Amino acid sequence: MRVGGRHIAIQLFLLCIALTACDKSTERNSPTESSAPQQSATPLTAQEQADAKATAGAVVSPLWSAATEKHDVALHAIEKLNRGLQQFISAPTPDSLKDAREDWMQAHAALQELKVWSQLPAAKNYLKHKAPGAPYNRASLLDAAPLLGGYLDEVPGYPKSGLTYAEDLEIGDATLSEQHQFADEYYLVYGMHPIEFMLWSHSDPAQQSARFIANADAPDTERRRELLRLQGERLLQEMTEFTAAWRPPSGSIFLKGKSMSQMEAVREANPWLIALIDFIDREVVSALKPKEGEPGWRFQEHLEFSQDAAHFWRGRMKAMQPFLTEPALFTDAQTRNSLKELRLKLEGCLTALSATAEDNQEQIAICENQALQLREQIIIRFAGN
């Protein structure tokens, strides 16, 4: 690429980052953003568009391989989880429950590693897709949180509640699909976190496993077993389809787009960098925000029952690694090492956070500051290549 073209691409990339930050102002509820009107974007020249496409071609190949590999790893983890669930259902013991719980944590961590790839526009559109007449989207069938556990099974203070006790409703795919988020986004039936609830609604393994032992005098046990079986199968089905969408030739949908303006052209030319910045904003910094209207923090919604924060944050931090070590994005080895050290420092801060504490302000603030420092350095180091 010409030096001049590289300079133009960098200038446009920094412009795009600035505009992206403005776009997120409402998400972070910041009243200090400038209200000055923006000038209309000028279309790129033919040479500038060619430079942008060359940048895309240099970056796409290695990171595309990483994307497909990460999705395959997550699929294998969910396949293992589904097998573990079926084994637990067939022989519910404290040991088989412990194995299923470990499989769940590994699968949940693997899903966190996909969050950066899911920032690509077409990937977000895929996950937001709703089937005709369905109130829910694809994302809700994978890793949506939080949920109302009492919608699925009894919870303290509400005995014999939830689908396991609603004998007028058959436990089957058609019924569960109708009940999934039918009236409220918290009414989750499918996905990782309904399975989490079914495995951890009672923390004691002996007590929880006993709830799945078939008992003719307690019809809820058979309904509970069937519910968990169908949840595992549906999760595997959805993840299989999501993984297939990343493989060629269908995977090309995640990079399609046209350069209609400078900002759009930069997004098309550097989709992986934009995805990385969006990931830090939406999946790290936003996850460190307080819950709305109740004590605690947003990331804890993914840990309500398993109560293990380390696997969650470790997965999300590993998601960034292929980007920060990619020479096509950061040509200087010293830069890549520096970014790696910042990521590891942030990972140490995040994995030390409590999964349950409501008074985390000081440690949360430290982690948030480190995340923003990493974000800033990614932009600076990329521009300095």
N, C-alpha and C positions, 0 to 999 in steps of 0.2 A: 504493500500500500504506500502511496506517496506520503511524505512527511506532512504536506499541507492537508491531505485528506485525513490523516491521523489526528492532526490538530483540530480540524473541524469536527470529527467524530467525538473527540474528548469534550469540546465545548458544548456540543449538543447533548452529550450524556449528562454533563453537570447541570445543564438547563433542565433536562428531563427529571433528574433527581430532585431539583428544587421545586418543579411543578408537582411532582408526585408527593412531596412533603406537604405542599399546600392542599392537595386533594385529600390528604388524611387528616386535615385539621379538625374536621367535624368528628372524626372517629376518636380523637384524643381530647375533644372538647376544649380546644385551646382558643381563647378569645383574643389572642394577640396577633393573629395572622393579618397580613396586609390586605386591605380591601381595594387596593388600586386596580383598575381594570387592566386586563392582559391584552397585549397586542396580538393581532391575528398572526398565526404562524405562516411563514413564507415557504412555499414548496421548495424542496431541495433541487439543485441542479442535477443533471444526468450523472456528472462525475461524482458528486457527493452521494447520490443514491448507489452508485457502483461501489464506492468505498464502504458504505454501510453494509452492503451485501457481502463484501469481502470479509468484513469483520465478523459477520454472522457465520460465514463458512468456516472461519478459523476456529470459532468457539464451539460450534454445534457438535462436531464429531466426537471429541472425547467426553463431553458432558452428556451427550445423548447416550453413550454406552453406560455411563454411570447411572443415568436415570432408569434405563431398562433393567440394569442389574439390581438397583435398590428395590424396584417394584417386584422383581422376581423373588428377592430375599423376603420381602414382606408377605408375598403369597405363600412361600414355603412355611413361614412362621405361622400363618393362619391355617394352613393345612395341618400343621402339627397341633395347633390349638384344637381344631375340630376333632382330630383323632383322640386327643386327650379328653375332650368333653364326652365323646361317645364311650370311651373306656370308663370314665367316671360314672356315667349313667348306667352302664351295664353292671358295674361292680362298685357301688358308692361306699367308699371307706375313707378314713382320714388321710391315708397315703395317696389314694387316687385323686382325692380332692386337692391335696398339696401339689401333686404333679400338674393338675389342670390349672391351678393358680399360677404356677411357674410358667406354664405355656402361655397363659394370658399376658403376663408381664412381658415376656419376650416378644409376643406379637404386637402388643401395644407400643413397645419401644420401637419396633420396626416400622410401625405406621407413622410415628413421629418423624422418622427420617425422610418420609415422603413429603412433609409439609412444605419444604422449600420448592420442590418441583411443582407442587399444586398451586403456586403463585402465578404460573404462566396463564395468560388470559384464557386460552382454549381449555386448559385443564380446569380452571375455575368454572368455566361454562359447563364442562362435562359434569362436575360435581353438583352444580346448581340445577341440573336438568331434572324436570319432574315428568313422570309418565302421565299421559292423558287421564284427567280425573283424580290423580293422586295429590294429596295435600303435602307430601314430603318430597325431598330431593334425594339424589344419590348419596350426598355427603352424610345425610342423617342415618343411612344404612351402614356406615362404616365406623365413624369415630365421633359422633355428636355427644355433647354433654352440656348441661347436667340433665338429670332425669328425676322423675318421681318414682322411687322404688315401690311405693305402695300401689302403684298402678299395675305392677307385675305380680307382687306377692305381699303377704302380710308384713307389717313393720310394727315395732313397739308402739303400743297405744291404739293400733288398728288391727285387731285380730281378724283372721279369715277374710282378708280383703285382697283385691287384685284379681288378675286373670286366672290365677291358679284356683280360686274359689268361685269364680263366676261360671257355675255349671250350666247356665243357659247358653253360654258361648262355647262352641267347639274349639279345641286347640288344634288348629290347622293353618296351613299357609294362607288360605283365603281370609280367614278371620283375623289372623295376626296382621296381614297387610292392611285390612280395613281399620284396625285399631291403632296402627302405628301413626302417631302424631295426628289423629283424626280431628282433635279439637284443640290441642295445645302442643307446642313444640317440646314440652317436658314429658309428654306421653310417648316415651320411646319404648318400642318393643324390640326392635332389631338394632344390631350394632355392638361395638365393643363394650359399651358401658351397661346396657341391660345384662349382658353376660357377666360382667364384673359384679353386678348386684346379685345375680343368681349364685355366684360362687362365694361372695363375702357377706351376704345379708346377715349372717351370724358369723362372727369372727372365729369362734371356736371350731376347729375342723371336725371334731367328733359330733358336735351338735348340728353343724351344717350338713355333713354327709348323711346323717340319719334322716334328714328331711327328704332325701331322694330314694330311700329304701321303699320299694313297693309294698303297700299295705292296703288290703281290701277294705279294712275298716276306716281308712283315711284316703278317700279318692283324690285329695289334693296332691298326694305324692306322685301318682301316675301323671297327673296334669303338669306337675312341676317338671318331671322328667321329660315329657314330650315338648314342653315349652323350650327347655334348654337345648334339646336335640335340634329343634327347628331353627333356633337362633344361631347355632353353630353352622348349620348347613346354609342358611341364608347369607351369613357373613362370608363364607367361603365362595358362594356363588357371586356375590357382589365384587369381592376382591379379584376373582378370576377374570371377570369382565373388565375391571379397571386396569389390571395388569396387561391384558390383551390390547387395550386401547393404546398402550405405549409402544407396542412392537410394530415395526414396519410391516406393511405400508400404512396401516391405520394410524400409527404414531405421528405421522406427519401433520395431523390436525393440530398438534400442540404448537406448531411454529408458523401456521399460515397467517397471512396478513399483508396489507398493502401500505406503502409509504404515502399517506395523504398529506402529511404535514411534517414539520421538523420533529415535533415531540413523538409522533407516531412512528416516524422513521427510526428514531433512536431506540424506541422500545423494541422495534423489529430487529434492529441491528445488534442489540445487546440484551436479548430476552433473559439470559441467564443472570446477568448482573442485576437487572431490575427485579427478577424473582428473588434474588438473594437479599436485596434491600427490603423488599416487601415482606419477606419472611421475618427479618429481624423486627420490623415494625409491628407486624400483625400476630406473629406466633411466639415472639419472645417478649417484647416490650408490652404489648397489649395483654399478654397472659399474666404480667406482673401487676396489673391494675386491680383495685379492689372489686369484689363482687358487687353487683347492683342491689342495694337495699338490704344487704345482710353482711355479717362479718366474714372475713376471709378474703381470699384472692382468687382470681379467675383460674389460674392453673390448678387450684385445688379441686375444681369441679371434675377434673379427670382422675382424681385420686380419692374420691369421697368414700369408697368402700375398701379398696386395696390399701390405701394409705401408704403408698411408697412413691416419694417424689423423685428419687434418684433415677429410676429407669426412664421416667418421662423426660426429664431434662437431658439425660445422657443421649437419648435418642434424638432429641431436637438439635443438640449441639453437633452430633455426628452428621446430621443432615448437611451442615455447611462445609464439611471437610473437603469433598470433591471440588468445590468451587474455589476455596482458598488455596488449594495446592495445584490448581490448573495453570500451567505455563501460558496457555493461550489467553488467559485473563490477566495474570500477574507474571510478567516475563522474568523478573529478577528473583533469584533464589532467596536472597536476603529478605525481600518483601514477603515472600510466601512463608518463610520461617517466622517472621515477625507477626504476621496475621494468625499463624497457627498458635503461637504463644498467647496471643490475646484471646483466641477462642478457648484454649485450655484454661486460662485464668477465669473466663466467664463460666465455663462448665463447672469448675470447682466451686464458684460462688453459688450457682443455681442448684447443683446437686446437694448442697448443704442446707437448702431451705426445708423447712418443716412442711409435711403434707397436711398437718392439721392445725398448727398454731394460728390464732387470729391476730396476734400482735407481732407482726414481722416487719414493721415499717422500716427500721434501720437497715436490716439486711437486704430487704427488697430494694431500698433506694441505692444501695451499693451495687447490686446486680444490674439494676436498670441503668445506672451510670456507665458500668462496664460495657453493657450492650450498645449503648449509644456511642461510646468511644470506638468500639469495633466497627460499627456502621460508618462512622466518620473516617476511620482509617482505610476502610475498603474503598470509599470514594476517592480519597486523596491518593492512595497507592495506585489505583487503577488509572487515574488521570496522569500520574507521574511515569507510567510505563513508557 
